[in-house]
């Protein structure tokens, strides 16, 4: 045990005497979270929505069919009760709910106007705005069609309400995404050069003949970065709360637990890269090019995954950042508990075990 503790201390010494490493660990996250405040608007396709049709008349069914026929939306659930709306939003899959009142069709005929409620998940404000505009356009198109055949002009008045981000602040979207990208890149990048540094400095032979077991070496390499990355995550959350006024509606303890889990997943991935790389430069390039682009493009941080081609949607499932972004948005903006993010949590746990298992196996191969 003393040897293992001494090994961890050595790793801390390596980190703190390297100023470049300290800048990457603490300077880059702060700079990015302060500068990464720009929203990107994109076209949406195949967005999952639900319908609460209390009218169940011909008019509401025609509108539902028209929306279902659009390439922009997929109706995946029909809700029977208004009390089910919040629960289906918290699951995270449905992005909007259309609610038709009991007298929807009759009001349109009797008073020449009626209303349809559009409830939209605004945790991603750009996507929420786009969804609102598309649904409103479909309703106006339907209204134009029925007015061609009648003397009186019927009116359908959409009443939209944004939930979880009523003011449509773009910062609510980029903070969880930037937090994920920073923790992934910094954690994986720093650990990816840890074992390769031992090789280049000629100290790998000492580890190979030491009494430390492979899993102890792996854990010893990861542990200091867990501690430093937790500080990083705490700084990011504090900046988000006090500078950008991003709420944390859920449990701080749960957010902390999930952040530590994602940090361990990222560090394990970095160690895996380290074990298969011969030089620090190779490890750094794999970390930057192999992780940065997939993390940014395929995690749902900038581009909606549902709008991507099917092959990319499948590939996105192996990106750890995708699942952590869902978790962070759920806890911070929706205030969900562990029950709503259990699947994503288990996926990260499995990924961590796989990465560590492969790393230990690769390290054992080098011992033979």
CORNOR-V333288 format. One line per field, one symbol per residue. ss: DSSP state (a for helix, b for strand, c for the rest). A space follows every 10 residues. Layout:
ss->???
This chain:
ss->caaaaaaaaa aaaaaaccaa aaaaaaaaaa aaaaaccccc ccccccbbbb bbbccccaaa aaaaaaaaac ccbbbbbbbc caaaaaaaaa cccccbbbbb cccaaaaaaa acbbbbbbbb bcccaaaaaa aaaaaaaaaa aaaaaaaccc ccccbbbbbb bbbccccccc aaaaaaaaaa aaaaaaaaaa aacaaaaaaa cccaaaaaac cccaaaaaaa aaaaaaaaaa aaaaaaaaaa aacccccccc caaaaaaaaa aaaaaaaaaa aaaaaaccca aaaaaaaaaa aaaaaaaccc ccccaaacca aaaaaaccca aaaaaaaaaa aaaacccaaa caaaaaaaaa aaaaaaaaaa aaaaaaac
